[in-house]
């Protein structure tokens, strides 16, 4: 589904604005009863007619369902939720009905057995239009002519049952024919083109759409609003960006991304896109997700599809990534659908991988596989704690399905697919994917179906690798025995690799083992060794003989594990760090950042690597270091070494900023623009006086401030805002009618380091000054710098905050806000808070509590060593100055 909001941060990351920092989503109790309709009835066609009343927040509807029963039944049960049923009939005869709100079902009976065979069910009903993004929902937005309203639907995973009674699960594919009656001043869009329209009295129009192909219910879509569109013909398919009136030109880059993606995927899958049109619909507002792949009618919140004068290179690459992800779903998810939510990763992991692969083919200068490395790290962070879940997980209820949209599903899924492609080769992998798609057109599939197709196409035994990484939780850390030449001796001809599960807490120290592809190359060497490490505690690897450098294991970083080097080899790697390929620099930095936080290796090892970075290091490498050092700075606040540590970070990053400077250069690399934005933000937040002063100077000339640096400069001003600065930003936000621009400004307000200003921002959330769709995002943003204040606000206003949330966020939002903390008392309070959660959702809070306690433990156990490291560097610098 869904690109979740928390998946939308950083360059080319079709992903989340981190609402969830370090939480583990719920593991499902074994043997729990599955909330799934049986196989005794199979729908084939729905004719749905809807008349919405946006002002009243209600709609009336009727549905005619063609269904086959496979044996005589006493009753027919289908899904329905939050609907008022007015009447029901089977084959023209009245049916009695009963609703089970807890089971979310509607049961029809006729006082006699319903024979096996084909039946026609007719139901009249009414329902709600919601203010949050689920079911049929409404979004208000401002224009120069006043406030307007738009309607849209969001049904994945289980909210189509709020729109019409139906078999609302992915293995019950059917054809949908939708009719809607709306004001004649508005337009409607759905999965298929319009078949016919009829003008009615009272200024109303009835619009009927062509029947859809056979598809699962969660892909059905309806949008109603005052629309305009821009379009392109892509080999006979009409591709459009659909926006509210006056906004369509902001979708030009998204339209081009769609053209490129549609052609790329058509060629890659060797199956044409099967619908006559593909609309990409921009909706103002925000929800617990950024986009949804409805077949032929992809929904986006507008900040993830449209670009304006304030957009920067990160925004542009994100738009491409999100568009590519959703278009990939038109095949992987829509044309072939997972049979049940256990295999959600088949949709989301694969679409994430395909989006990155498309970007790598079409925009290799973006270094997409490096740009999504933070996603891999996020998945590893979750997977290193107790309470994580396998990629293929047991899902029994819709609540559990909502929780399944997490970093394991998306990003571990993507990483496993990348690992397997590297293992069997691109051509064999693509042949397997094509065979898998062709064998299951308009049908359903499970993970094992994919593995069998890949194994048949490649002739290689991938099952041991694939199952190890998808059917058990966690991943390995592989330790490498000393591999460099000893003084006066030749390099070892082999090395010993040992594996164990990488654990960030004691509860995760379990004994799983993995069959793992290994790629190794000596630092400075050319030859690369490929091998498969068995699911054993140790393995002997033949080492290349070209050179004496330490052996880099996971060279190219395509496999999903972390690598721990012997101390002598690590010292050589640090010394010659700049000689490594950028992707391996990024991998080693990421590994040792994780090791330092998990106490697997000293945190100062990571700092040694940051000190070894060259001024011309790859932007993705520098951004990894900048982000990690900024996190340490936050955890170090209030300690005696706060000033010394921030000074180190500023000094370490200064050469990189000197290279890119404030002003974009003609013809510069796209990722240099992203690096500039990142460094302005980080250096400004850490109080670099020159950066703060220049940001203030440039924002005073706002109209001439280029989009490439506008957001970063204003965020620096927001971080160091005075009351006067804050009031001016608040006035701008209130006057702004463009939701994208308004969202940015509220982000600047939430940056404030001053606790008094943070309190003002939190208080504003309880008023109408803060747009309702933005309130969860603003609260989360405040939590980054003021976790205690944000958590207390959420705790004390629980009912209000939970009222802002759609189903995707209700069970993990509070843990995500709390997880920025390093306070044990907050961890304890979160445990109490979560007692109201369903039993199968409390591990989300448990994961956040573990993260909070890990932060506290890092401050206690690792930061004193960091203090000593800083003192040594200061002493060394002083001695050097004296010698000079």
C-alpha positions in Angstrom: 0.0 0.0 0.0 0.7 3.0 1.2 3.7 5.0 1.3 3.5 5.8 5.0 4.3 9.3 6.2 7.1 8.1 8.4 8.7 6.8 5.2 9.2 10.3 3.7 12.4 11.7 5.0 15.7 12.4 3.3 16.7 12.0 -0.3 14.9 9.4 -2.5 13.1 7.8 0.3 9.6 6.7 -0.5 8.9 6.5 3.2 7.9 7.9 6.6 8.4 11.4 8.3 9.6 9.6 11.3 6.5 9.4 13.5 8.0 6.1 14.8 11.6 6.5 15.9 12.6 3.1 17.1 9.6 1.0 17.9 8.9 -2.6 17.3 5.5 -3.5 15.9 3.3 -6.1 17.4 4.2 -9.7 17.2 1.1 -11.9 16.8 0.3 -14.5 19.4 0.6 -18.0 17.8 -2.7 -19.7 17.3 -4.8 -16.5 17.5 -8.2 -16.8 15.6 -8.0 -15.4 12.1 -10.6 -12.7 11.3 -11.1 -13.9 7.8 -14.3 -14.8 5.9 -14.4 -18.4 4.7 -14.4 -19.9 1.2 -18.0 -20.9 1.0 -18.9 -17.8 -1.1 -17.0 -16.1 -3.9 -18.2 -12.6 -5.1 -17.6 -11.8 -8.8 -19.2 -8.4 -9.3 -20.3 -5.4 -7.3 -22.5 -2.6 -8.6 -22.2 0.2 -6.0 -24.1 3.5 -6.1 -23.2 6.3 -3.7 -24.7 9.7 -3.0 -22.4 11.6 -0.6 -23.4 14.7 1.4 -20.1 16.3 2.2 -21.6 19.0 4.4 -23.5 16.6 6.6 -20.7 14.0 6.7 -22.9 11.2 5.5 -23.7 9.2 2.4 -26.4 6.9 1.1 -25.6 3.8 -0.9 -26.8 0.7 -2.5 -24.9 -2.4 -3.7 -25.8 -5.3 -5.9 -23.4 -8.2 -5.5 -23.1 -11.2 -7.8 -21.8 -14.1 -5.7 -21.4 -17.9 -6.0 -22.0 -20.1 -3.0 -20.2 -23.4 -3.2 -22.6 -25.3 -1.0 -26.0 -24.8 0.6 -25.7 -22.3 3.4 -27.9 -21.3 6.3 -26.7 -17.7 5.9 -24.3 -15.5 3.9 -21.8 -13.4 5.9 -19.8 -10.5 4.5 -18.0 -7.5 5.9 -19.6 -4.3 7.0 -18.5 -1.6 9.4 -20.1 1.7 10.6 -23.0 1.3 8.1 -26.7 1.6 8.8 -28.4 -1.3 6.9 -31.8 -0.3 5.6 -32.8 -3.4 3.6 -31.4 -6.5 2.1 -32.6 -9.1 -0.5 -31.2 -12.3 -2.0 -32.4 -13.1 -5.5 -35.2 -10.5 -5.2 -36.6 -11.9 -1.9 -36.3 -10.0 1.3 -33.5 -11.2 3.6 -33.2 -10.6 7.4 -29.9 -9.1 8.5 -27.8 -8.8 11.6 -24.7 -6.8 12.2 -21.7 -7.8 14.4 -19.7 -4.6 15.0 -16.9 -6.4 16.8 -16.4 -9.0 14.0 -17.2 -6.2 11.4 -19.6 -8.5 9.6 -23.2 -8.4 8.2 -25.1 -11.7 8.1 -28.1 -12.3 5.8 -30.7 -15.1 6.3 -34.0 -16.1 4.6 -35.4 -18.6 7.0 -34.3 -21.4 4.8 -31.1 -22.7 3.3 -29.5 -20.7 0.6 -28.8 -23.1 -2.3 -25.4 -23.6 -3.8 -25.0 -21.6 -7.0 -25.1 -18.0 -8.3 -27.0 -15.4 -6.4 -27.8 -11.7 -6.5 -27.6 -9.8 -3.3 -29.1 -6.2 -3.0 -28.4 -4.0 0.1 -29.5 -0.5 0.8 -27.6 1.4 3.5 -26.1 4.7 4.7 -22.7 5.5 6.1 -20.3 8.1 7.5 -17.9 10.5 5.8 -14.8 10.7 8.1 -12.5 13.6 8.9 -9.5 11.4 9.1 -8.1 9.5 6.1 -10.0 6.2 6.1 -13.1 5.0 4.5 -14.8 7.8 2.5 -13.2 10.9 4.0 -13.4 14.7 3.4 -10.6 17.3 3.4 -11.2 21.0 3.7 -8.7 23.4 2.0 -8.4 27.1 1.6 -8.5 29.0 -1.7 -8.5 32.7 -2.6 -12.2 32.4 -3.0 -12.8 30.7 0.4 -12.8 27.3 1.9 -13.5 24.3 -0.3 -13.9 20.6 0.3 -12.7 17.4 -1.4 -13.8 13.8 -0.9 -11.5 10.7 -1.3 -11.4 7.1 -0.2 -8.7 5.1 1.6 -9.5 1.4 2.0 -6.3 -0.6 2.7 -6.2 -2.8 4.7 -9.8 -3.2 5.9 -11.9 0.0 5.4 -13.7 -0.8 2.1 -16.4 -2.3 4.4 -17.1 1.2 5.6 -18.1 2.2 2.0 -20.3 -0.8 1.1 -21.0 -4.3 2.4 -18.6 -6.6 0.7 -16.1 -9.5 1.0 -13.3 -7.1 2.2 -10.1 -9.2 2.0 -7.4 -9.5 -0.6 -8.2 -13.0 -1.9 -11.8 -12.1 -2.8 -11.1 -10.4 -6.1 -14.1 -9.1 -8.0 -15.2 -6.6 -10.7 -16.4 -3.2 -9.3 -18.9 -1.0 -11.2 -19.2 2.3 -9.3 -21.8 5.1 -9.7 -21.8 8.4 -7.8 -24.2 11.3 -7.6 -22.6 14.6 -6.9 -23.1 18.4 -7.4 -22.8 19.3 -11.0 -20.1 21.9 -10.1 -17.7 19.1 -9.2 -16.0 16.2 -10.9 -15.5 12.6 -9.9 -12.6 10.2 -10.5 -12.4 6.4 -9.9 -10.4 3.4 -11.0 -11.8 3.4 -14.6 -12.8 6.0 -17.1 -16.3 7.4 -17.0 -18.9 5.3 -18.9 -21.8 7.8 -18.9 -23.2 10.8 -17.1 -26.7 12.0 -16.5 -27.8 15.4 -15.4 -30.4 15.3 -12.6 -32.6 18.0 -11.1 -31.4 20.1 -8.2 -28.0 20.7 -9.8 -26.8 17.1 -9.4 -25.0 14.8 -11.8 -24.9 11.0 -11.8 -21.6 9.6 -13.0 -21.1 5.9 -13.8 -17.7 4.5 -14.3 -16.6 1.6 -16.5 -16.3 -1.8 -14.7 -12.9 -2.4 -13.2 -10.8 -5.5 -13.8 -11.1 -8.2 -11.2 -9.3 -6.8 -8.1 -9.4 -6.9 -4.3 -11.7 -4.5 -2.5 -8.9 -2.4 -1.0 -8.0 -1.0 -4.4 -11.4 0.6 -5.1 -11.3 4.4 -5.2 -13.6 7.3 -5.4 -12.6 11.0 -5.5 -14.9 14.0 -5.7 -13.8 17.6 -6.0 -13.2 20.7 -8.1 -10.5 19.1 -10.2 -8.2 20.0 -13.1 -5.6 17.7 -14.7 -2.5 17.5 -16.9 -2.0 14.4 -19.0 0.4 12.5 -21.2 -0.1 9.5 -23.5 2.2 6.7 -22.6 2.0 4.1 -25.3 -1.8 4.3 -25.4 -2.3 4.7 -21.6 -3.7 8.1 -20.5 -1.5 9.1 -17.5 -2.7 12.2 -15.6 -2.0 14.2 -12.5 -5.3 15.3 -11.0 -5.3 18.3 -8.6 -7.6 20.8 -7.1 -8.2 23.7 -9.4 -5.1 26.0 -9.9 -2.5 23.4 -8.8 -2.0 21.1 -11.7 1.2 22.7 -13.0 2.9 21.8 -9.7 2.5 18.2 -10.9 4.7 18.4 -14.0 7.7 16.6 -12.5 5.4 14.0 -11.0 3.9 13.5 -14.5 7.3 13.0 -16.0 8.2 10.6 -13.2 5.1 8.7 -14.0 5.9 8.5 -17.7 9.4 7.2 -17.0 8.2 4.7 -14.4 5.3 3.3 -16.5 7.5 2.6 -19.4 10.3 1.1 -17.3 8.0 -1.3 -15.4 6.1 -2.3 -18.6 9.5 -3.4 -20.1 10.8 -4.9 -16.9 7.7 -7.1 -16.2 7.1 -7.7 -19.9 3.4 -7.3 -19.2 1.5 -4.2 -20.4 -0.2 -2.0 -17.9 -3.7 -3.4 -18.3 -6.0 -0.3 -17.7 -6.8 2.4 -20.2 -5.8 5.2 -17.8 -3.8 5.9 -14.7 -4.7 8.9 -12.6 -2.4 10.3 -9.9 -4.8 12.3 -7.6 -3.4 14.9 -5.2 -5.4 15.5 -2.1 -4.7 18.4 0.3 -4.0 17.4 3.9 -2.2 14.6 5.6 -2.7 11.2 7.1 -0.9 8.2 8.4 0.3 7.5 4.9 1.6 9.5 1.9 0.1 7.6 -1.1 -2.0 4.6 -2.0 -1.8 2.5 -5.1 -5.5 2.2 -6.0 -5.6 0.6 -9.4 -5.8 3.2 -12.1 -6.4 6.0 -9.5 -3.4 6.4 -7.2 -4.1 8.7 -4.2 -1.4 11.1 -2.9 -1.4 13.7 -0.3 -0.4 16.7 -2.3 3.0 17.4 -0.6 4.1 14.0 -1.9 3.1 14.6 -5.5 3.3 18.4 -6.1 6.4 20.6 -6.2 6.4 24.4 -5.7 8.9 27.2 -5.5 9.9 26.1 -2.1 10.7 22.5 -3.1 14.3 21.3 -3.1 16.2 18.3 -4.5 15.1 16.0 -1.7 11.5 16.8 -2.5 12.1 16.1 -6.2 13.8 12.7 -5.6 11.1 11.8 -3.1 8.4 12.5 -5.6 10.1 10.3 -8.1 10.5 7.5 -5.5 6.9 7.7 -4.4 5.5 7.8 -7.9 7.6 4.8 -8.9 6.7 2.9 -5.8 3.0 3.3 -6.4 3.2 2.6 -10.1 5.2 -0.6 -9.4 2.2 -1.7 -7.3 0.0 -1.7 -10.4 1.7 -5.0 -11.3 3.1 -6.2 -7.9 0.1 -5.9 -5.7 -2.7 -5.1 -8.1 -2.3 -7.4 -11.1 -1.0 -10.1 -8.7 -2.0 -9.7 -5.0 -0.9 -11.4 -1.8 -3.5 -13.9 -0.7 -3.6 -12.5 2.9 -1.9 -9.8 5.0 0.8 -12.4 6.1 2.5 -11.7 2.8 2.1 -7.9 2.8 5.8 -7.7 2.2 5.2 -9.1 -1.3 3.4 -5.9 -2.1 5.4 -3.3 -0.1 8.9 -4.8 0.0 8.8 -5.5 -3.7 7.4 -2.1 -4.7 10.1 -0.4 -2.5 12.8 -2.4 -4.3 11.3 -1.7 -7.8 11.2 2.0 -7.1 14.8 2.1 -6.2 15.7 -0.1 -9.1 13.9 2.2 -11.5 15.6 5.2 -10.0 19.0 3.5 -10.4 18.2 2.8 -14.1 16.8 6.2 -14.9 18.7 8.5 -12.5 21.9 6.7 -11.6 23.5 10.1 -10.6 21.2 10.1 -7.6 23.0 6.9 -6.2 19.7 5.5 -5.2 21.0 2.4 -3.5 23.0 4.6 -1.2 20.2 7.0 -0.7 17.9 4.2 0.7 20.6 3.0 3.1 18.9 4.8 6.0 15.8 2.7 5.3 17.9 -0.5 5.6 19.3 0.9 8.8 15.9 1.6 10.2 14.8 -1.9 9.5 17.9 -3.3 11.1 17.3 -1.1 14.2 13.8 -2.6 14.7 15.0 -6.1 13.8 17.8 -6.0 16.4 15.3 -5.8 19.3 13.1 -8.3 21.0 9.5 -8.1 19.7 10.4 -7.7 16.1 8.7 -10.0 13.6 9.7 -12.0 10.5 9.2 -10.5 7.1 6.5 -13.1 6.5 4.4 -12.7 9.7 1.2 -14.2 11.0 -1.6 -11.6 10.7 -5.0 -12.5 12.1 -7.0 -9.3 12.4 -7.3 -5.9 10.6 -5.7 -4.2 13.6 -2.6 -6.5 13.2 -2.7 -5.8 9.4 -2.5 -2.0 10.2 0.5 -2.7 12.3 2.2 -4.7 9.6 3.0 -1.5 7.5 6.4 -1.1 9.1 10.1 -0.9 8.4 10.4 -4.7 8.4 7.8 -5.1 5.8 9.0 -2.3 3.5 12.7 -2.0 4.1 13.9 -5.4 5.3 11.7 -6.7 2.5 13.4 -4.4 0.0 16.9 -5.4 1.3 16.2 -9.1 1.1 15.0 -8.8 -2.5 18.2 -6.8 -3.3 20.3 -9.5 -1.7 18.6 -12.3 -3.7 19.0 -10.4 -7.0 22.7 -9.9 -6.3 22.9 -13.6 -5.4 21.4 -15.1 -8.5 22.0 -12.3 -11.0 19.9 -9.6 -12.6 18.8 -11.5 -15.7 17.8 -14.7 -13.8 16.0 -12.6 -11.2 14.0 -10.7 -13.8 13.1 -14.0 -15.7 11.8 -15.4 -12.4 9.7 -12.3 -11.7 8.2 -12.3 -15.2 7.3 -16.0 -14.8 5.8 -15.3 -11.4 3.6 -12.4 -12.8 2.5 -14.3 -15.9 1.5 -17.3 -13.9 -0.8 -15.3 -11.6 -2.4 -12.6 -13.6 -5.5 -11.2 -11.9 -4.9 -13.7 -9.0 -3.3 -14.1 -5.7 0.0 -15.5 -4.5 2.1 -16.3 -1.5 5.8 -15.9 -0.7 6.7 -19.5 -1.6 5.2 -18.9 -5.1 7.8 -16.2 -5.7 10.7 -18.4 -4.3 9.8 -21.2 -6.6 9.7 -19.0 -9.6 13.1 -17.5 -8.8 14.6 -20.9 -8.2 13.2 -22.3 -11.4 14.5 -19.3 -13.4 18.0 -19.3 -11.9 18.7 -23.0 -11.3 20.2 -21.9 -8.0 19.1 -23.1 -4.5 17.9 -19.8 -3.1 15.4 -21.3 -0.7 17.7 -21.6 2.3 18.7 -17.9 2.0 15.2 -16.7 1.3 13.6 -18.6 4.1 16.2 -17.8 6.6 15.7 -14.0 6.1 11.9 -14.0 5.8 10.7 -16.7 8.1 12.7 -15.9 11.3 13.2 -12.5 13.0 16.5 -10.7 13.2 19.7 -10.8 11.1 23.3 -11.8 11.8 26.4 -9.9 12.8 29.3 -11.6 11.1 32.7 -11.3 12.9 35.8 -11.5 10.7 39.1 -13.0 12.0 42.3 -10.9 11.4 42.8 -10.8 7.7 45.5 -8.2 6.9 49.1 -9.0 6.5 51.1 -9.2 9.7 54.5 -7.4 9.6 56.8 -9.3 7.4 54.2 -12.0 6.5 51.9 -12.7 3.6 48.2 -12.2 3.9 46.2 -15.1 5.3 44.8 -17.4 2.6 41.6 -17.8 4.5 39.6 -16.1 7.3 37.1 -17.4 9.8 33.7 -15.9 9.8 31.5 -16.4 12.8 27.8 -15.4 13.0 25.3 -14.7 15.7 22.1 -12.7 15.9 22.8 -9.0 16.2 21.0 -7.8 19.4 20.4 -4.3 20.7 19.0 -5.6 23.9 19.4 -8.7 26.1 16.0 -10.1 25.1 17.0 -10.3 21.5 20.1 -12.4 22.2 18.6 -15.6 20.7 20.3 -18.4 18.7 19.0 -18.0 15.1 21.5 -18.7 12.3 21.3 -17.7 8.6 22.4 -19.0 5.3 24.0 -15.9 3.9 25.5 -14.8 0.6 29.1 -13.4 1.2 31.0 -11.0 -1.0 34.5 -10.1 0.1 37.3 -7.9 -1.3 40.6 -6.6 0.2 40.9 -2.9 0.9 42.8 -1.7 -2.1 42.4 -5.0 -4.0 40.5 -5.9 -7.1 39.6 -9.5 -6.8 36.2 -10.3 -5.2 35.3 -13.6 -3.5 31.7 -14.8 -3.6 30.5 -17.6 -1.3 27.5 -18.8 0.6 27.9 -19.0 4.4 25.8 -21.9 5.8 23.5 -21.6 8.7 26.4 -22.5 11.1 28.2 -20.6 13.8 31.4 -20.4 11.9 32.6 -20.6 8.3 36.0 -20.6 6.6 36.2 -18.2 3.6 39.0 -18.3 1.1 40.6 -14.9 0.9 41.8 -13.0 -2.2 45.6 -12.9 -2.5 45.8 -9.5 -4.2 47.3 -7.2 -1.6 47.7 -7.0 2.1 44.7 -4.9 3.2 42.0 -6.1 5.5 39.2 -8.1 4.0 36.0 -6.1 3.5 33.2 -8.5 4.1 29.9 -7.6 2.4 31.8 -5.6 -0.2 29.2 -3.7 -2.1 26.8 -3.9 0.8 24.1 -6.0 -0.9 23.5 -8.5 1.9 21.5 -7.9 5.0 24.0 -8.3 7.9 26.4 -6.2 9.8 30.2 -6.9 9.8 32.4 -6.7 12.9 36.2 -6.5 12.2 39.1 -7.5 14.4 40.6 -4.5 16.2 43.8 -4.5 14.2 41.9 -4.6 10.9 39.5 -2.0 12.1 42.4 0.3 12.8 43.7 -0.2 9.2 40.2 0.4 7.8 40.0 3.7 9.7 43.4 4.8 8.6 42.6 4.1 4.9 38.9 4.8 5.1 39.0 7.3 2.2 40.3 4.5 -0.1 37.2 2.4 0.3 34.3 2.6 -2.3 31.7 5.0 -1.1 29.1 2.3 -0.6 31.4 0.4 1.7 32.2 3.5 3.7 28.5 4.0 4.2 28.1 0.3 5.2 30.9 0.4 7.7 29.8 3.7 9.2 26.3 2.3 9.6 27.6 -0.9 11.2 29.8 0.8 13.7 27.1 3.4 14.6 24.8 0.4 15.4 27.6 -1.4 17.3 28.3 1.6 19.5 24.7 2.0 20.5 24.3 -1.8 21.2 27.7 -1.9 23.1 29.0 -4.4 20.6 32.0 -2.2 19.9 33.0 1.1 21.6 31.1 4.1 20.4 34.4 5.9 20.0 35.2 3.5 17.1 32.4 5.2 15.2 33.8 8.6 16.1 37.2 7.5 14.8 35.5 6.8 11.4 33.8 10.3 11.4 37.2 11.9 12.0 38.6 10.0 9.1 36.1 11.3 6.5 37.6 13.4 3.7 36.2 16.7 2.6 35.1 15.2 -0.7 33.4 12.2 0.8 30.3 11.0 -1.0 27.2 13.1 0.1 25.4 10.0 1.4 28.4 9.1 3.6 28.6 12.6 5.0 24.8 12.6 5.6 25.0 9.4 7.6 27.7 10.9 9.8 25.8 14.2 10.2 22.6 12.5 11.2 24.3 10.2 13.7 26.3 13.0 15.3 23.2 15.1 15.5 21.5 12.3 17.4 24.4 12.0 19.8 24.3 15.8 20.3 20.7 15.6 21.3 21.4 12.8 23.8 24.3 14.7 25.2 22.3 17.8 26.0 22.8 19.1 29.5 26.0 17.1 30.1 29.3 18.9 30.8 30.7 17.9 27.4 27.8 19.4 25.4 29.8 22.3 24.1 32.9 20.3 23.3 31.0 17.6 21.5 29.0 20.1 19.4 32.2 21.9 18.6 33.7 18.6 17.4 30.7 18.0 15.1 30.9 21.5 13.7 34.6 21.1 13.0 34.2 17.7 11.5 31.5 18.8 9.1 32.9 22.2 8.2 35.2 21.0 5.4 32.3 19.3 3.7 30.2 22.4 3.9 33.0 24.6 2.6 33.0 22.3 -0.5 29.3 22.8 -1.3 28.7 26.3 0.3 25.5 28.2 0.6 24.8 28.8 -3.1 23.9 26.2 -5.7 26.4 25.9 -8.5 25.5 25.4 -12.1 25.8 21.8 -13.1 26.4 20.5 -9.6 25.5 16.9 -8.7 22.0 16.5 -7.4 23.2 14.9 -4.2 25.5 17.9 -3.5 22.3 20.0 -3.3 20.9 17.5 -0.7 24.1 17.6 1.2 24.0 21.4 1.3 20.5 21.3 2.7 21.5 18.7 5.3 24.6 20.5 6.5 22.8 23.8 6.8 20.2 22.2 9.0 22.6 20.2 11.2 25.2 22.9 11.6 22.5 25.4 12.3 20.8 23.3 14.9 24.1 22.8 16.6 24.5 26.5 16.9 27.2 27.2 14.3 27.3 31.0 14.6 28.2 31.7 11.0 25.4 29.4 9.7 22.8 30.9 12.1 23.8 34.4 11.1 23.7 33.7 7.4 20.3 31.9 7.7 18.9 35.0 9.4 20.3 37.3 6.8 19.0 35.2 3.9 15.5 34.6 5.3 15.1 38.4 5.6 15.2 38.5 1.8 12.6 35.7 1.6 11.4 36.4 -1.9 14.8 35.9 -3.5 15.7 32.8 -1.4 16.0 29.8 -3.8 14.0 26.7 -3.0 17.2 24.7 -2.8 18.1 26.3 0.6 14.9 28.0 1.7 13.6 25.2 3.9 17.0 24.6 5.5 17.5 28.3 6.2 14.1 28.7 7.8 14.5 25.6 9.9 17.7 27.1 11.3 15.8 30.3 12.1 13.0 28.3 13.7 15.5 26.3 15.8 17.0 29.6 17.2 13.8 31.6 17.1 13.1 34.5 19.5 9.6 35.3 20.4 9.5 37.9 17.7 10.7 35.3 15.1 8.2 32.8 16.3 5.3 35.3 16.1 6.2 36.3 12.6 6.3 32.6 11.5 3.0 32.0 13.1 1.4 34.9 11.3 2.8 33.6 8.0 1.3 30.2 8.7 -2.1 31.7 9.4 -2.1 33.7 6.2 -0.9 30.9 4.0 -3.5 29.1 1.8 -1.1 26.7 0.1 -1.1 23.5 2.3 2.4 22.5 1.2 3.8 25.9 2.3 1.7 25.9 5.4 3.0 22.5 6.4 6.6 23.7 6.1 6.0 26.8 8.3 4.5 24.7 11.1 7.6 22.6 10.8 9.8 25.7 11.4 7.8 26.5 14.5 8.2 23.0 15.9 12.0 23.3 15.5 12.3 25.8 18.3 15.0 24.9 20.9 13.5 27.3 23.4 11.2 25.3 25.8 8.9 28.3 26.2 8.3 28.4 22.5 7.8 24.6 22.3 5.1 25.0 25.0 3.4 27.6 22.9 3.4 25.3 19.9 1.9 22.5 21.9 -0.8 24.7 23.3 -1.6 25.8 19.8 -2.5 22.2 18.9 -5.5 22.5 21.2 -6.9 25.4 19.2 -8.2 25.9 15.6 -5.0 27.7 14.7 -3.3 24.5 13.9 -4.7 22.6 10.9 -6.2 19.4 12.1 -4.4 17.1 9.6 -1.0 18.6 10.7 -1.4 18.3 14.4 0.1 14.8 14.8 3.1 15.8 12.6 3.7 19.0 14.6 3.5 17.1 17.9 6.0 14.6 16.7 8.3 17.3 15.4 8.3 19.0 18.8 9.2 15.6 20.4 12.5 15.5 18.5 13.9 18.4 20.6 11.6 18.3 23.6 10.7 14.7 24.2 9.6 15.3 27.8 7.3 18.2 26.9 5.8 16.3 24.0 5.2 13.2 25.9 3.5 15.0 28.8 1.3 16.8 26.3 0.2 13.6 24.7 -0.3 11.8 28.0 -2.4 14.6 29.4 -4.5 15.1 26.2 -4.7 11.5 25.2 -8.3 11.4 24.0 -7.8 14.6 21.9 -4.7 13.4 20.3 -6.1 10.0 19.5 -9.0 11.7 17.8 -6.6 13.2 15.3 -5.3 9.8 14.2 -6.5 7.4 11.4 -6.3 3.7 12.0 -2.8 3.4 10.7 -1.4 5.6 13.5 -3.6 4.8 16.5 -1.5 1.9 17.8 2.0 3.2 17.2 1.8 7.0 17.3 2.2 7.4 21.1 5.2 5.0 21.2 6.8 6.9 18.4 6.5 10.2 20.2 7.8 8.7 23.4 10.7 6.9 21.7 12.7 10.2 21.3 13.1 10.2 25.1 16.0 8.9 27.2 14.1 9.1 30.5 13.3 5.9 32.3 10.2 7.5 33.9 8.8 8.1 30.4 9.4 4.5 29.6 7.4 3.4 32.7 4.5 5.8 31.8 4.4 4.5 28.3 3.9 1.0 29.7 0.9 2.2 31.7 -0.4 4.2 28.7 -0.3 1.0 26.5 -2.5 -1.0 28.9 -5.5 0.4 27.0 -4.1 -1.0 23.7 -5.4 -4.4 22.4 -3.2 -7.2 23.8 -1.7 -7.9 20.4 -0.5 -4.3 20.0 1.3 -3.7 23.2 4.7 -4.8 21.9 4.8 -1.5 19.9 5.0 0.3 23.2 7.4 -2.4 24.6 9.7 -1.7 21.7 9.6 2.1 22.3 10.3 1.5 26.0 13.3 -0.6 25.0 14.6 2.2 22.8 14.1 4.8 25.6 16.1 2.7 28.0 18.8 2.1 25.4 19.2 5.8 25.0 19.5 6.1 28.8 22.0 3.3 28.9 24.1 4.9 26.1 24.3 8.1 28.0 25.4 6.3 31.1 27.8 3.8 29.7 29.1 5.2 26.4 29.1 9.0 26.7 31.9 9.0 29.4 34.2 7.3 26.9 33.1 9.9 24.3 34.1 12.6 26.8 37.5 11.0 27.2 37.8 10.7 23.4 37.1 14.5 23.0 39.6 15.3 25.7 42.3 13.3 23.9 41.6 15.0 20.7 41.7 18.4 22.4 45.0 17.4 24.0 46.4 16.2 20.8 45.4 19.4 19.0 47.0 21.4 21.8 50.3 19.5 21.6 50.3 19.9 17.9 49.9 23.6 18.2 52.7 23.8 20.7 55.0 21.9 18.4 54.2 24.1 15.6 
